[in-house]
Amino acid sequence: MSTFSFVFRHVLGWCVFYLAVLIVWANLGLPEFIVLLLAVVTLAFVIPDAISHVYRVRMIIGQPAPEHLRNRQRRQVEVPFAAGEAFDLIDAALRELPNVGDIEAARDSLRVHAGVQRTGPYGEQGRFDPMGWIDRRLGGRRDVVTATVHPNGDTSTITLACEPESAAWTDWLRVDHGSNLETAEAITRAITRRVGAQRRGEQAAAHRTASAKELSEARLSLLHAQVEPHFLYNTLASAQLLTRSDPVRADQMLGHLIEYLRRSLPRTLQGQSTLGEELERANAWLEIMKFRMGGRLATQIDVPEALLAVPFPAMMLQTLVENAIKHGLEPKPGGGTVWIRARDSDGRVAVTVADDGRGFSSESAGTGIGLRNVRERLRLTYGDAAGLRIAANFPSGVAATVTVPAQPEHGHREPAHA
């Protein structure tokens, strides 16, 4: 039915056209049969041409709706991009069209205009084509495409208009053999392909990010597994040494160690602690060390109460305190003091562990497992937002400062361990 109505419309258009010619011709007193003969010959070509147009459209789109048979095609395509990205997408899609030229892209108005040279679907060489001659007289063999981007926040709507270069009234007399339908469908497919390619790229990037996160968590788990035995080994070695010289004090020290482990070991199963919890852990360990070092070890703690709730990686403060004792005070005959300080500045918290011991050279700083783990854990947990700095402490000793954000950053966290 749609084929018949479409062909009938074109026949009617030509009949009206020749009727107007006949009226003018008759007023001039010229023989009417010439116009009638010309009308019959024209209709002999118009009817097959219109039928050919319908079948050509069916080849392109299957079972066509009435709007698919028109010479002028309009599409609206929703894309999940902001206006600028949508404009780049449609501009690239238009430039890929075959026989496209005279592209005018106006980014400020989000509009792209292009001309497309129409090629006959059945070839042009050596073919008698009176309707092609009529097409050229009515408006040429070129189509135009106009694409406009309508912003809608994070999404956009692209409106496509594909039409012949001739005036709209000529559509009653000519057909485009589906060229504008084909162009509209090609642009729509190009947009869909590009959106799909970008979505696949985003999914691949998300997969790579997830894989990197899993790798980071696995490495953090390994670092925790290295830190905790390191701490326990040093503590038990100290207790073993003390049993040889003072069994009573060694028994007291082991009692403190049991209490320390009872309070702190469940917390080590969590990658992220607080500065207050880590300070309690480190202070308990220092009390244990005082059993061994006696008057050779003194401590000073200066941490504002407001900073006790700041998130802080588990066992990190403990590692710095251990290094201060092992590298700084134990090798020094007279011992010394360990300072723990914390300060808040511009949304970052700096925690410093300093000693006035013998110190160690810059070549040996950070070569042990403890400081290596501190640096690696900070990098994996906070990225560039945290850091470890080792400096000389005046007049002697070493100061190690860990700087972390005052608030946890989204996307960075240490894993929980079972």
C-alpha positions as CSV (number, residue, x, y, z in Angstrom):
1,M,0.0,0.0,0.0
2,S,2.8,2.4,0.8
3,T,4.4,1.7,-2.6
4,F,1.2,2.5,-4.4
5,S,0.6,5.7,-2.4
6,F,4.2,6.9,-3.0
7,V,4.0,6.2,-6.7
8,F,0.6,7.8,-7.0
9,R,1.9,10.9,-5.2
10,H,4.7,11.3,-7.7
11,V,2.4,10.7,-10.7
12,L,0.0,13.3,-9.2
13,G,2.8,15.8,-8.9
14,W,3.8,15.4,-12.5
15,C,0.2,15.6,-13.6
16,V,-0.3,18.9,-11.8
17,F,2.9,20.1,-13.3
18,Y,1.9,19.3,-16.8
19,L,-1.6,20.7,-16.2
20,A,-0.1,24.0,-15.4
21,V,2.1,23.8,-18.5
22,L,-0.9,22.9,-20.6
23,I,-2.8,25.9,-19.4
24,V,0.0,28.2,-20.2
25,W,0.6,26.5,-23.5
26,A,-3.0,26.7,-24.5
27,N,-3.1,30.4,-23.7
28,L,-0.3,30.9,-26.2
29,G,-2.4,29.2,-28.9
30,L,0.0,26.3,-29.4
31,P,-1.0,22.7,-30.1
32,E,-2.0,20.9,-26.9
33,F,-1.1,17.4,-28.1
34,I,2.6,18.3,-27.8
35,V,2.3,18.9,-24.1
36,L,0.1,15.8,-23.6
37,L,2.6,13.6,-25.5
38,L,5.4,15.0,-23.4
39,A,3.4,14.2,-20.3
40,V,2.8,10.6,-21.3
41,V,6.5,10.1,-22.1
42,T,7.5,11.7,-18.8
43,L,5.1,9.5,-16.8
44,A,6.5,6.4,-18.6
45,F,9.8,7.2,-16.9
46,V,8.4,8.7,-13.6
47,I,6.5,5.5,-12.6
48,P,9.4,3.1,-12.9
49,D,11.8,5.6,-11.3
50,A,9.4,5.9,-8.3
51,I,9.0,2.1,-8.0
52,S,12.8,1.7,-8.2
53,H,13.2,4.3,-5.4
54,V,10.8,2.2,-3.2
55,Y,12.7,-1.0,-3.8
56,R,16.0,0.7,-3.2
57,V,14.7,1.9,0.2
58,R,13.6,-1.6,1.0
59,M,17.1,-2.9,0.3
60,I,18.5,-0.4,2.7
61,I,16.1,-0.6,5.7
62,G,13.9,-3.7,5.2
63,Q,10.2,-3.0,5.5
64,P,10.1,0.8,5.3
65,A,7.7,3.2,7.0
66,P,6.2,6.0,5.0
67,E,8.8,8.5,6.4
68,H,11.6,6.3,5.1
69,L,10.5,6.9,1.5
70,R,10.9,10.6,1.8
71,N,13.9,12.4,0.2
72,R,14.5,14.3,3.4
73,Q,15.5,12.3,6.5
74,R,15.7,13.5,10.1
75,R,17.2,11.6,13.1
76,Q,17.7,12.3,16.8
77,V,20.4,10.4,18.5
78,E,21.0,10.5,22.3
79,V,24.7,10.2,23.3
80,P,26.1,9.9,26.8
81,F,28.6,12.7,26.3
82,A,28.8,16.4,27.1
83,A,28.3,18.8,24.3
84,G,32.0,19.2,23.4
85,E,32.6,15.4,23.1
86,A,29.4,15.0,21.2
87,F,30.4,17.7,18.7
88,D,33.8,16.0,18.2
89,L,32.0,12.7,17.7
90,I,29.6,13.9,15.0
91,D,32.3,15.9,13.3
92,A,34.5,12.8,13.0
93,A,31.6,10.7,11.8
94,L,30.7,13.2,9.0
95,R,34.3,13.4,7.8
96,E,34.3,9.6,7.3
97,L,31.4,9.7,4.8
98,P,32.3,8.8,1.2
99,N,32.1,11.7,-1.3
100,V,31.8,14.3,1.5
101,G,33.1,17.8,1.0
102,D,32.6,21.4,2.0
103,I,32.5,20.6,5.7
104,E,31.7,23.7,7.9
105,A,32.1,23.0,11.6
106,A,31.1,25.7,14.1
107,R,32.1,24.6,17.6
108,D,30.6,27.6,19.3
109,S,27.1,27.0,17.9
110,L,27.6,23.1,18.0
111,R,26.7,22.8,14.4
112,V,28.3,20.9,11.4
113,H,27.2,21.3,7.8
114,A,28.5,19.2,5.0
115,G,27.8,18.4,1.3
116,V,27.7,14.9,0.0
117,Q,28.0,14.2,-3.7
118,R,25.3,11.8,-4.7
119,T,26.3,8.9,-6.9
120,G,23.7,6.9,-8.8
121,P,22.9,3.5,-7.2
122,Y,22.9,1.8,-10.6
123,G,25.9,3.4,-12.2
124,E,26.2,6.4,-14.5
125,Q,28.4,5.3,-17.4
126,G,26.5,4.8,-20.7
127,R,23.1,4.7,-19.1
128,F,20.2,6.5,-20.6
129,D,18.8,8.5,-17.7
130,P,16.3,11.2,-18.5
131,M,15.2,11.4,-14.8
132,G,18.8,12.2,-13.9
133,W,18.7,15.0,-16.4
134,I,15.6,16.3,-14.8
135,D,17.2,16.0,-11.3
136,R,20.1,18.1,-12.5
137,R,17.7,20.8,-13.8
138,L,15.7,20.8,-10.6
139,G,18.6,21.2,-8.2
140,G,21.7,19.2,-8.9
141,R,23.0,15.8,-7.7
142,R,24.3,16.8,-4.3
143,D,22.8,16.2,-0.8
144,V,23.5,18.2,2.3
145,V,23.8,17.0,5.9
146,T,23.3,19.3,8.9
147,A,24.1,18.0,12.4
148,T,23.2,20.1,15.5
149,V,24.2,19.2,19.1
150,H,21.8,20.0,21.9
151,P,23.4,19.9,25.3
152,N,21.7,18.3,28.3
153,G,24.2,18.3,31.1
154,D,26.3,15.2,30.9
155,T,24.4,13.9,27.9
156,S,23.6,15.4,24.5
157,T,21.1,15.0,21.7
158,I,22.4,15.1,18.1
159,T,19.8,16.1,15.5
160,L,20.6,15.0,11.9
161,A,19.0,16.5,8.8
162,C,19.9,14.8,5.5
163,E,18.2,16.3,2.4
164,P,18.7,17.1,-1.3
165,E,20.2,20.5,-2.1
166,S,17.1,21.5,-4.1
167,A,14.0,23.2,-2.7
168,A,11.4,21.1,-0.9
169,W,8.7,21.4,-3.6
170,T,10.9,19.4,-6.0
171,D,10.3,16.3,-3.9
172,W,6.9,16.0,-5.7
173,L,8.8,15.5,-9.0
174,R,12.0,13.7,-8.1
175,V,13.3,10.8,-5.9
176,D,16.8,10.3,-4.4
177,H,16.8,6.5,-4.6
178,G,17.4,6.3,-0.8
179,S,20.6,8.3,-0.9
180,N,19.7,10.5,2.1
181,L,18.2,7.5,4.0
182,E,21.5,5.7,3.4
183,T,23.5,8.7,4.7
184,A,21.3,9.1,7.8
185,E,21.7,5.4,8.6
186,A,25.5,5.5,8.0
187,I,25.9,8.4,10.4
188,T,23.7,6.8,13.0
189,R,25.8,3.6,12.8
190,A,29.0,5.6,13.0
191,I,27.8,7.3,16.2
192,T,26.7,4.0,17.7
193,R,30.1,2.4,16.9
194,R,32.0,5.3,18.4
195,V,29.9,5.4,21.6
196,G,30.4,1.6,21.9
197,A,34.1,1.8,21.3
198,Q,34.4,4.5,24.0
199,R,32.3,2.4,26.4
200,R,34.5,-0.6,25.8
201,G,37.6,1.5,26.4
202,E,36.1,2.7,29.7
203,Q,35.3,-0.8,30.8
204,A,38.8,-2.0,29.9
205,A,40.2,0.9,31.9
206,A,38.0,0.1,34.8
207,H,39.1,-3.6,34.6
208,R,42.8,-2.5,34.6
209,T,42.1,-0.2,37.6
210,A,40.4,-3.1,39.4
211,S,43.4,-5.4,38.6
212,A,45.9,-2.8,39.8
213,K,43.9,-2.3,43.0
214,E,43.9,-6.1,43.6
215,L,47.6,-6.2,43.0
216,S,48.1,-3.2,45.4
217,E,46.1,-4.9,48.1
218,A,48.0,-8.2,47.6
219,R,51.3,-6.2,48.0
220,L,50.0,-4.4,51.0
221,S,49.1,-7.8,52.6
222,L,52.6,-9.0,52.0
223,L,54.0,-5.9,53.6
224,H,51.9,-6.4,56.7
225,A,53.0,-10.0,56.8
226,Q,56.6,-8.8,56.8
227,V,56.1,-6.0,59.3
228,E,54.4,-8.0,62.1
229,P,57.0,-10.8,62.3
230,H,59.7,-8.1,62.2
231,F,58.2,-6.4,65.3
232,L,57.6,-9.7,67.2
233,Y,61.1,-10.9,66.4
234,N,62.7,-7.8,67.8
235,T,60.6,-7.8,70.9
236,L,61.1,-11.5,71.7
237,A,64.8,-11.2,71.0
238,S,65.0,-8.4,73.6
239,A,63.0,-10.5,76.1
240,Q,65.3,-13.5,75.5
241,L,68.4,-11.3,76.1
242,L,66.9,-9.9,79.4
243,T,66.2,-13.4,80.8
244,R,70.0,-14.0,81.0
245,S,70.6,-11.0,83.2
246,D,67.4,-10.5,85.2
247,P,64.8,-13.3,85.1
248,V,62.4,-11.4,87.3
249,R,62.4,-8.3,85.1
250,A,62.2,-10.6,82.0
251,D,59.0,-12.1,83.5
252,Q,57.6,-8.7,84.0
253,M,58.5,-7.7,80.5
254,L,56.8,-10.8,79.1
255,G,53.7,-9.9,81.1
256,H,53.7,-6.5,79.4
257,L,54.3,-8.1,76.0
258,I,51.3,-10.4,76.5
259,E,49.2,-7.4,77.5
260,Y,50.5,-5.4,74.5
261,L,49.6,-8.2,72.1
262,R,46.2,-8.7,73.6
263,R,45.4,-5.0,73.0
264,S,47.1,-4.5,69.7
265,L,47.1,-7.7,67.7
266,P,43.4,-7.6,66.7
267,R,44.0,-4.0,65.4
268,T,46.8,-5.1,63.2
269,L,44.3,-7.1,61.2
270,Q,43.0,-3.8,59.9
271,G,45.1,-1.9,57.4
272,Q,43.9,1.5,58.5
273,S,44.1,2.5,62.2
274,T,44.1,5.9,63.9
275,L,47.0,8.0,65.2
276,G,45.7,7.5,68.8
277,E,45.6,3.7,68.5
278,E,49.1,3.6,67.0
279,L,50.4,6.0,69.7
280,E,49.1,3.6,72.4
281,R,50.7,0.7,70.6
282,A,54.1,2.5,70.3
283,N,54.0,3.7,73.9
284,A,53.3,0.2,75.1
285,W,56.3,-1.1,73.1
286,L,58.5,1.7,74.5
287,E,57.6,0.7,78.1
288,I,58.6,-2.8,77.3
289,M,62.0,-1.6,75.9
290,K,62.6,0.4,79.1
291,F,62.8,-2.9,80.9
292,R,65.8,-3.8,78.8
293,M,67.5,-0.4,78.5
294,G,66.6,1.0,81.9
295,G,67.7,4.5,82.5
296,R,69.3,4.6,79.0
297,L,65.9,5.2,77.4
298,A,63.6,8.2,77.9
299,T,60.5,9.2,76.0
300,Q,58.7,12.4,75.2
301,I,55.3,12.4,73.5
302,D,53.7,15.6,72.1
303,V,50.5,14.8,70.1
304,P,47.5,17.1,70.3
305,E,44.3,15.4,71.4
306,A,42.5,16.7,68.3
307,L,44.8,14.6,66.1
308,L,44.3,11.3,67.8
309,A,41.3,10.4,65.6
310,V,43.3,11.0,62.3
311,P,43.4,7.9,60.1
312,F,46.9,6.4,60.2
313,P,48.3,3.2,58.7
314,A,48.6,0.3,61.2
315,M,52.1,-0.5,62.6
316,M,53.7,2.4,60.7
317,L,54.5,4.5,63.8
318,Q,55.7,1.3,65.5
319,T,58.2,0.7,62.7
320,L,59.6,4.3,63.1
321,V,60.0,3.9,66.8
322,E,61.7,0.5,66.4
323,N,64.2,2.1,64.0
324,A,64.9,4.9,66.4
325,I,65.8,2.4,69.1
326,K,67.7,0.0,66.9
327,H,69.7,2.4,64.8
328,G,69.9,5.4,67.2
329,L,69.9,4.6,70.9
330,E,70.9,1.0,71.3
331,P,74.3,1.5,69.7
332,K,74.9,4.6,71.9
333,P,76.6,3.8,75.2
334,G,74.6,6.4,77.2
335,G,71.3,5.8,75.4
336,G,69.0,8.8,74.9
337,T,65.5,10.0,74.2
338,V,62.8,9.2,71.7
339,W,60.4,12.0,70.7
340,I,57.0,11.5,69.1
341,R,55.4,14.6,67.8
342,A,52.4,15.4,65.5
343,R,51.4,18.6,63.9
344,D,48.5,19.6,61.6
345,S,49.0,22.0,58.7
346,D,46.9,22.7,55.6
347,G,44.9,19.5,55.8
348,R,48.0,17.3,56.3
349,V,49.3,15.7,59.5
350,A,53.0,15.3,60.0
351,V,54.1,12.7,62.5
352,T,57.7,12.8,63.6
353,V,59.7,10.2,65.5
354,A,63.1,11.6,66.5
355,D,66.0,10.4,68.6
356,D,69.3,11.9,69.8
357,G,71.2,8.7,69.3
358,R,74.2,7.8,67.1
359,G,72.1,8.2,63.9
360,F,72.9,6.6,60.5
361,S,74.3,7.9,57.3
362,S,72.1,8.9,54.3
363,E,73.5,5.9,52.4
364,S,72.0,3.4,54.9
365,A,68.7,5.3,55.5
366,G,65.7,3.4,54.3
367,T,67.6,0.3,53.2
368,G,66.0,-1.9,55.9
369,I,62.8,-3.7,55.5
370,G,61.0,-1.4,57.9
371,L,61.5,1.9,56.1
372,R,61.1,0.3,52.7
373,N,57.7,-1.0,53.8
374,V,56.8,2.4,55.1
375,R,57.5,4.1,51.8
376,E,55.8,1.4,49.8
377,R,52.7,1.4,52.0
378,L,52.4,5.2,51.8
379,R,52.6,5.1,48.0
380,L,50.1,2.3,47.6
381,T,47.6,3.8,50.2
382,Y,47.8,7.5,49.4
383,G,49.7,7.9,46.2
384,D,51.4,11.3,46.0
385,A,49.4,12.7,48.9
386,A,51.7,11.2,51.5
387,G,55.4,10.8,52.0
388,L,58.3,9.8,54.3
389,R,61.2,12.2,55.0
390,I,64.4,11.2,56.8
391,A,66.6,14.0,58.2
392,A,69.4,14.6,60.7
393,N,68.2,15.6,64.2
394,F,70.2,18.5,65.8
395,P,72.6,18.1,67.5
396,S,72.6,14.3,67.0
397,G,70.3,11.5,65.9
398,V,67.7,11.1,63.2
399,A,64.2,12.5,62.7
400,A,61.8,10.5,60.5
401,T,58.6,12.3,59.5
402,V,55.5,10.7,57.9
403,T,53.0,13.1,56.3
404,V,49.5,11.9,55.5
405,P,46.2,13.6,54.6
406,A,44.1,14.6,57.6
407,Q,41.1,12.9,56.0
408,P,41.2,9.6,54.1
409,E,41.1,10.0,50.3
410,H,38.5,8.2,48.3
411,G,39.8,5.4,46.2
412,H,42.9,4.8,48.5
413,R,42.6,2.4,51.4
414,E,44.5,-0.5,52.8
415,P,42.9,-3.8,52.8
416,A,41.5,-5.7,55.7
417,H,43.3,-9.0,56.5
418,A,41.8,-12.2,57.6
